[in-house]
Amino acid sequence: MIRSVVRGFGAALPERVVTNRDMEKIVETSDEWIVQRTGIRQRYIAGEGETTASLGEQAARAALDNAGLTAADIDLIICATSTPDNTFPATAVNIQNRLGMHHGFAFDMQAVCSGFVYAVTTADSYIRGGLAKRVLIIGAETFSRILDWTDRTTCVLFGDGAGALILEAAEGEGTSQDRGVLTASLRSDGAHKDKLYVDGGPSSTGTVGQLRMEGREVFKYAVGMITDVIQAAFDTTGTTADDLDWLVPHQANRRIIEGSAKKLGIAPEKVVITVDLHGNTSAASIPLAIAAAAGDGRIKKGDLVMLEAMGGGFTWGAVLLRW
C-alpha cells in the first residue's frame, strides 16, 4: 500500500524575542505566574515586514533544503493558518509564488491550533489517493496581530512562527511497522465555539477582530479530548503507549501536555516540549516542535511518533506516524 513518509522538515521564527520579563512591562503579570500556569518563558513576535507568508516561505525553504528537494518536486502545498496575510487568496498560494512554483496546487487549512494535524491528514489522503506524490505542509501563524495586548489572560500565551514538513509517497506493507503516516483521528464540536474564538471577521463585523478565550473552560475539556483521539490512534494500529517513541503535542500549556501524557501512561521523557521557548504558536507549534526534536537528533528514522492538538471550535485530532 501507499504510505506518506516524512522526507524533510524546517522551521522559521521572527527575529524579536519577548521574554516574560518584557511582558511584565506591558500588562500586570509576572514571570513566576506565567511559568507556573503555562510553562512559557518567552515567545517570538513578528516585526515589520514579517508576515505569515514570509515566515511560511522561510520554513518551506528550510524543509526543501533538508529534504534535498526544490519547489519543482512538490505537487501540493497546504498551509495551516488562522492568521493569513489576506482574506484571500490563500496564504499557501502566496507561498507557492514566493517559492517560484507555478505548477501543482495550493490551499489553506483552517482548524486553528489543530490545523497542522488536519493538514497532515489531508495531505496523506491526497498521497494515498494518487493525487499528489509530494506534499509540502506548512503551519504558519502571526497570532500577535490578533491579540488584545491589554488582556493579560491571553496576550502572554501566544507567539509567532512557522514550521514545515514534506510528505512523500512510498510503498508500505500495511502494518504498523511501515514508515509514514499510519492513522489519524480527527474530531470537532462547534458547541464550544464561544470558549475560544476571534470576535470579528469579514462576514460578521467587517474587521479582523481579536482573540477571546475562556481559559478555565478550555483547560477543563483539553485533557479528555486529547486522550480520546490518541487512544483511538493506538487502538486502530494495535499499538500502545509503550510502543511510542515520541509524543509531539500542540504547545499550548505545559500542564495540559503533562496531564495528557500522564493519563495515557506516556513517560515524560518521551514528550517533546517547546512551549517554554515559543509559547502557543497555534498551527505552527507542532512543526516547530518536530523541527526542534528531529533537528537535534532525538527523533530518528524508525521512531513511532504521535502528533496531537486541540484548538478553537473546538477541533482536535491526532496523527500516528513512523519517522
Secondary structure as UniProt FT lines:
FT   STRAND          2..12
FT   STRAND          16..19
FT   HELIX           20..24
FT   TURN            25..26
FT   HELIX           31..38
FT   STRAND          42..45
FT   TURN            48..49
FT   HELIX           52..67
FT   HELIX           71..73
FT   STRAND          76..80
FT   HELIX           91..98
FT   TURN            99..100
FT   STRAND          105..109
FT   HELIX           112..114
FT   HELIX           115..128
FT   TURN            129..130
FT   STRAND          134..142
FT   HELIX           143..146
FT   TURN            149..150
FT   TURN            152..157
FT   STRAND          160..171
FT   TURN            176..177
FT   STRAND          180..188
FT   HELIX           190..195
FT   STRAND          196..198
FT   TURN            202..205
FT   STRAND          211..213
FT   HELIX           215..237
FT   TURN            241..243
FT   STRAND          246..249
FT   HELIX           254..264
FT   HELIX           268..270
FT   HELIX           275..278
FT   HELIX           282..284
FT   HELIX           285..295
FT   TURN            296..297
FT   TURN            301..302
FT   STRAND          304..311
FT   TURN            312..314
FT   STRAND          315..322
//
